[in-house]
């Protein structure tokens, strides 16, 4: 019996600590060297040695300032601040790897699609077709006010903006330039045939983009589409656009609920539910023995920042937990932050009612995802069991300490997964999308593909 392939991404961010607030204080953690090219070069080489599909680079615009009504707790604890732009580390990692893909997080709410489309095409060219885009709509009010808005745009309207954003970038990437527009005809001194470069003439509710894309077609044209929205509106968006979906859930039951809901949305959108690959957040704590792993986990827990955890949780949920006692139960509150974040701890799993203390301690290592503690064999068993019980296709591997967590996983767990036929032993040649799915460009039935050759009948001016 052929086993289902397990997709693997590494989950990191251009900051210290990422999903484990306070762990930057651990003597083996090097995340504070995120500012150095050497950190990203080393990590990229480790991941390619482990045959990871990609590194998924998270990002936020703004600081976590909901907890205590201030950014100070997040700043004090290094909770995803300071944070650098993730795009600039991609070419550095691409230079020392040949196959590793790059999932770059960029918001549709705060960056114009015309400018953004050029940046992604540039990266796809520089990486020879290894770029992916994690589409977010941004959830921090601090980001909104710092780009000049009075307050955060409502949750569902952010997705309305994102839908039109996708229409614009698909037109630019897929329809503006024909495949053979660039001719490099030295004899006739013709670089590009202007008849094969087309204006997209987009005029919508949120964007007006009359002209042509600035870049010639990149190896993938449209980057691999990642998406991490788990609210109902986010699932609808993912079902329409996404190729890879990232979920962050603490229990199998919650994971299974999300997977089933997303597959149903994909079916409603007219897509094959199985063509969307769902990856779940997963943090491994690995030891040579179970006792060693559990001791390591306890040591990590001693470095967790309660304040940093609640700062992150406040940003994710939009709820200021400073007014709660540690043992108070968390209740559902709807707002314009990440709807699914507060739902995860309040509505989806009826068998568990979380206290503030429990959630703060839980998110202190690995964020809102599964944490597995054990020997390499037990970690591999847990990953198999999780895929069987939830229906996910793979994992975003987060770190407790970096690069140690990734190094241990590659050295000790990957060989077991490979022996079980779950993870490939060698990459295939070609683009990121081809390594994932076997083809370079969006499939014909994807909504973005409808814009290929859409404008070839008209002459650009």
C-alpha positions in Angstrom: 0.0 0.0 0.0 1.4 3.4 -1.0 1.5 5.8 1.9 0.3 9.3 1.6 3.1 11.8 1.2 3.7 14.1 4.2 4.4 17.7 3.3 6.9 19.6 5.5 7.5 23.3 6.0 9.7 24.9 8.6 8.0 27.8 10.3 10.1 30.9 11.2 9.9 34.6 11.3 12.5 37.4 10.9 12.5 38.0 14.7 13.6 36.4 17.9 11.4 33.7 19.6 8.6 33.6 17.0 6.0 31.2 18.4 7.8 30.5 21.7 7.9 33.8 23.7 10.7 33.9 26.3 12.7 31.0 24.8 15.2 33.5 23.4 16.6 33.4 27.0 17.6 29.8 26.6 21.4 29.4 26.3 21.0 27.2 23.2 18.6 29.5 21.3 20.2 31.6 18.5 17.0 33.3 17.3 18.3 36.7 18.4 20.8 36.3 15.5 17.9 36.6 13.0 19.6 39.9 11.9 22.5 38.0 10.5 22.7 36.4 7.1 24.6 33.5 8.6 21.6 32.4 10.6 19.4 32.1 7.5 22.2 30.5 5.4 22.7 27.8 8.0 19.0 27.2 8.5 18.4 26.9 4.7 21.2 24.3 4.4 19.8 22.3 7.3 16.3 22.3 5.8 17.4 21.3 2.3 19.4 18.5 3.8 16.2 17.4 5.5 14.3 17.6 2.2 11.8 20.1 3.6 9.4 21.4 1.0 9.7 25.0 2.1 10.4 27.5 4.8 7.3 29.4 5.7 8.2 32.9 6.8 5.6 34.6 9.0 5.2 38.4 9.4 3.2 41.0 11.1 2.9 44.7 10.5 2.5 46.5 13.8 3.1 45.5 17.4 1.1 43.4 19.9 -0.5 46.2 22.0 -3.8 44.7 23.1 -2.5 43.2 26.4 -2.6 45.9 29.1 -3.5 48.3 26.3 0.2 48.8 25.6 3.0 47.6 23.3 5.4 47.5 26.3 4.8 43.8 27.3 5.6 42.6 23.8 8.6 44.9 23.5 9.9 44.0 26.9 9.5 40.2 26.2 10.6 40.3 22.6 7.2 38.9 21.4 7.6 39.2 17.6 9.2 42.6 18.0 11.6 43.8 16.8 10.8 42.2 13.5 12.5 42.6 10.1 11.1 42.4 6.6 11.1 38.6 5.6 11.4 39.2 1.8 15.1 40.1 2.0 16.2 36.8 3.5 14.8 34.8 0.6 17.5 35.5 -1.9 20.2 34.8 0.7 18.7 31.4 1.4 18.1 30.7 -2.3 21.8 31.3 -3.1 22.8 28.3 -0.9 20.0 25.9 -1.9 18.7 24.5 -5.1 15.3 23.0 -4.2 13.9 24.6 -0.9 10.8 26.6 -1.4 10.0 29.9 0.3 6.5 30.9 1.6 6.6 34.6 2.1 3.9 36.3 4.2 2.5 39.6 2.7 -0.7 41.4 3.5 -3.3 42.3 1.0 -4.6 45.1 3.2 -1.7 47.4 3.3 0.3 47.0 0.1 -0.8 48.0 -3.4 -1.1 44.9 -5.7 0.7 46.6 -8.6 3.9 47.1 -6.6 3.6 43.7 -4.8 3.2 41.8 -8.0 6.6 43.0 -9.2 8.3 42.1 -6.0 7.0 38.5 -6.2 7.8 38.1 -9.8 11.3 39.4 -9.0 11.7 36.8 -6.3 10.4 34.0 -8.5 13.0 34.9 -11.1 15.8 35.1 -8.5 14.9 31.8 -6.9 14.3 30.1 -10.3 10.7 29.5 -9.5 10.8 28.7 -5.7 8.6 31.4 -4.3 5.2 31.1 -2.6 3.0 33.7 -1.1 1.2 33.3 2.3 -1.8 35.6 1.9 -2.9 37.4 5.0 -5.3 40.3 5.6 -3.5 41.5 8.8 -5.1 41.5 12.2 -3.3 44.1 14.3 -5.0 47.4 14.8 -1.6 48.9 15.4 -0.7 48.2 11.8 -3.8 50.0 10.6 -3.2 53.2 12.5 0.4 53.3 11.6 -0.4 53.5 7.9 -2.9 56.3 8.4 -6.2 54.6 9.1 -8.4 55.5 12.0 -8.8 51.9 13.0 -8.6 48.3 11.7 -10.8 47.5 8.7 -13.5 45.0 9.7 -12.6 41.3 9.4 -14.9 40.4 6.5 -14.2 43.6 4.5 -10.5 42.8 4.7 -11.4 39.6 2.8 -13.5 41.6 0.3 -10.4 43.7 -0.4 -8.3 40.5 -0.7 -10.7 39.0 -3.3 -10.3 42.0 -5.5 -6.5 42.1 -4.8 -6.3 38.5 -6.1 -8.1 39.5 -9.3 -5.6 42.2 -9.9 -2.5 40.2 -9.3 -3.8 37.2 -11.3 -4.4 39.6 -14.2 -0.8 41.0 -13.9 0.9 37.6 -13.5 -1.2 35.4 -15.8 -2.6 37.8 -18.4 -0.4 40.8 -19.0 2.6 39.2 -20.7 2.4 36.4 -23.3 4.9 33.5 -22.9 7.0 34.6 -25.9 6.8 38.4 -25.4 10.5 38.7 -24.7 12.3 37.8 -28.0 15.9 39.1 -27.6 16.2 39.6 -31.3 19.7 41.1 -31.6 19.6 41.4 -35.4 16.4 43.5 -35.3 17.2 45.2 -32.0 13.9 44.0 -30.5 14.0 43.0 -26.9 10.3 42.6 -26.3 7.4 42.4 -28.8 5.0 45.2 -27.6 2.1 43.4 -29.3 2.5 40.7 -26.7 2.4 42.9 -23.6 -1.0 43.9 -22.5 -2.7 46.4 -20.2 -5.0 44.7 -17.7 -7.4 47.7 -17.5 -8.7 46.8 -14.0 -11.1 49.2 -12.4 -12.9 47.9 -9.3 -14.2 49.0 -5.9 -10.8 49.1 -4.2 -8.2 49.2 -7.0 -7.6 50.9 -10.3 -4.8 49.4 -12.3 -5.0 50.3 -16.0 -1.5 49.3 -17.2 0.7 46.3 -17.8 2.8 44.2 -15.4 6.3 45.5 -15.0 7.9 42.0 -15.2 8.3 39.4 -17.9 6.7 36.0 -16.9 8.6 34.3 -14.1 9.0 30.5 -14.0 5.8 29.9 -12.1 4.0 33.2 -13.2 1.8 33.1 -10.0 3.7 32.0 -6.9 2.4 29.0 -4.9 -0.6 30.2 -2.9 -0.5 29.7 0.8 -3.3 30.8 3.1 -3.9 30.6 6.8 -7.4 32.0 7.4 -9.4 29.5 9.5 -12.5 31.6 10.1 -15.6 30.9 8.0 -14.8 33.8 5.7 -11.1 32.8 5.7 -12.1 29.2 4.7 -14.2 30.5 1.8 -11.2 32.5 0.6 -8.8 29.6 1.0 -11.2 27.2 -0.8 -11.2 29.5 -3.8 -7.5 30.4 -4.0 -5.2 28.3 -1.8 -2.9 25.5 -2.8 -1.5 25.1 0.7 -3.4 26.0 3.9 -1.8 26.4 7.3 -3.8 25.7 10.4 -2.8 26.2 14.0 -4.7 24.0 16.4 -3.9 22.4 19.8 -5.9 19.2 19.6 -6.8 16.5 17.1 -10.5 17.2 17.4 -10.1 20.9 16.6 -7.8 19.9 13.7 -10.3 17.4 12.3 -13.1 20.0 12.5 -11.1 22.6 10.6 -10.0 20.1 7.9 -13.5 18.9 7.3 -14.9 22.4 7.1 -12.2 23.5 4.7 -12.7 20.4 2.5 -16.4 21.1 2.4 -15.8 24.8 1.4 -13.5 23.6 -1.4 -16.2 21.3 -2.7 -18.7 24.2 -2.6 -16.2 26.3 -4.6 -16.0 23.6 -7.3 -12.5 22.4 -6.5 -11.3 18.9 -5.7 -11.0 19.1 -1.9 -7.9 16.9 -1.9 -5.9 19.2 -4.2 -5.6 21.7 -1.3 -2.9 20.5 1.0 -3.5 21.3 4.7 -0.5 21.7 7.0 -0.8 21.8 10.8 1.5 23.7 13.2 3.7 21.2 15.1 6.6 21.7 17.6 8.8 18.6 18.3 10.7 18.3 21.6 13.2 15.5 20.9 15.3 13.4 23.3 17.3 10.2 23.0 14.9 8.7 25.7 11.4 9.7 26.8 12.8 10.9 30.1 15.4 13.1 28.4 12.7 14.6 26.1 10.4 15.4 29.1 13.3 16.9 31.0 14.1 19.1 28.0 10.5 20.2 27.8 10.4 21.1 31.5 13.6 23.1 31.0 12.0 24.9 28.0 8.9 25.7 30.1 11.0 27.4 32.7 12.0 30.0 30.0 8.4 30.7 28.8 7.2 34.3 29.3 3.7 34.4 30.7 3.5 38.1 29.8 4.9 37.5 26.3 2.4 34.7 25.7 -0.5 36.9 26.7 0.8 39.7 24.5 0.8 37.4 21.5 -2.6 36.0 22.5 -4.0 39.5 22.8 -2.9 40.3 19.3 -4.3 37.1 17.9 -7.7 37.3 19.6 -8.1 41.0 20.1 -8.9 40.4 23.8 -7.0 42.1 26.6 -6.4 39.3 29.1 -4.8 41.6 31.7 -8.3 42.1 33.2 -8.6 38.3 33.8 -7.3 36.3 36.7 -5.0 33.5 35.7 -7.6 30.8 36.5 -10.6 32.6 34.8 -12.2 30.6 32.0 -11.8 32.1 28.5 -15.1 33.0 26.8 -15.8 33.8 23.1 -15.7 37.4 22.1 -16.1 38.4 18.4 -14.0 41.3 17.1 -11.8 42.2 14.1 -8.7 40.2 15.1 -8.3 36.5 14.1 -11.7 35.0 14.6 -10.4 31.4 14.6 -7.9 32.2 17.3 -10.5 32.8 20.0 -12.8 30.1 18.6 -10.0 27.6 19.0 -10.0 28.0 22.8 -13.7 28.6 23.3 -16.1 27.0 20.7 -14.7 24.2 18.6 -13.9 21.6 21.2 -16.7 21.2 23.7 -14.7 18.8 25.9 -12.2 21.5 27.0 -12.7 24.9 28.7 -9.4 26.7 28.9 -8.2 29.1 31.6 -6.1 32.1 30.9 -3.1 30.5 32.7 -3.5 27.3 30.6 -3.6 29.2 27.3 -0.6 31.4 28.2 1.5 28.4 29.2 0.3 26.5 26.1 1.2 29.2 23.6 4.5 29.7 25.3 6.0 26.9 23.3 5.0 26.5 19.7 2.1 29.0 19.7 -1.3 27.4 19.2 -0.1 24.2 17.6 0.5 20.7 18.8 3.6 20.1 20.9 5.0 16.6 20.8 7.6 15.4 23.4 9.5 12.2 23.0 12.1 10.1 21.2 12.5 10.4 17.5 10.4 7.3 17.0 7.6 8.7 19.2 7.7 12.0 17.3 7.3 10.2 14.0 4.5 8.1 15.5 2.7 11.2 16.7 3.0 12.8 13.3 1.5 9.7 11.6 -1.3 9.5 14.1 -2.1 13.2 13.7 -2.4 12.9 10.0 -4.6 9.8 10.3 -6.9 11.4 12.9 -7.2 14.9 11.5 -6.8 14.4 7.8 -4.0 17.0 7.4 -1.4 16.5 4.7 1.6 17.6 6.6 3.1 20.0 9.1 4.6 23.5 9.6 7.4 22.6 12.0 8.0 25.4 14.6 10.9 25.7 16.9 11.3 25.8 20.7 15.0 26.8 20.2 16.6 27.6 16.9 18.4 26.2 15.0 18.5 23.3 17.5 14.9 22.1 17.0 15.3 22.0 13.3 18.7 20.3 13.4 17.4 17.6 15.8 14.4 17.1 13.6 16.4 16.7 10.4 19.1 14.5 12.0 16.8 12.2 14.1 13.2 12.3 12.9 13.5 12.8 9.1 15.3 9.5 8.5 12.5 7.6 10.3 9.9 9.3 8.2 11.9 8.5 5.1 12.2 4.9 6.1 8.4 4.7 6.5 7.9 6.2 3.0 6.3 9.3 4.4 8.9 11.9 3.4 10.9 11.8 0.1 14.5 11.0 0.1 15.3 13.2 -3.0 13.9 16.3 -4.5 12.6 16.5 -8.0 13.9 19.0 -10.5 11.9 22.1 -11.2 9.9 24.8 -9.6 8.4 24.9 -6.1 5.0 24.1 -7.5 6.3 21.2 -9.6 8.0 19.7 -6.5 4.7 20.0 -4.6 2.2 19.0 -7.3 4.0 18.0 -10.5 3.3 21.1 -12.6 4.9 24.6 -12.9 1.8 26.8 -13.3 -1.6 27.1 -11.8 -3.9 24.2 -13.1 -6.4 25.1 -15.7 -9.4 25.0 -13.3 -7.8 27.4 -10.8 -9.6 30.8 -10.8 -6.3 32.6 -11.4 -5.6 30.6 -14.6 -8.7 32.1 -16.3 -6.7 35.3 -17.0 -4.1 33.6 -19.2 -4.4 35.1 -22.7 -7.4 37.1 -21.5 -5.9 40.3 -22.9 -4.1 39.0 -25.9 -6.7 40.3 -28.3 -6.2 43.9 -27.3 -3.3 46.3 -28.1 -1.7 48.0 -25.2 -1.1 51.7 -25.5 
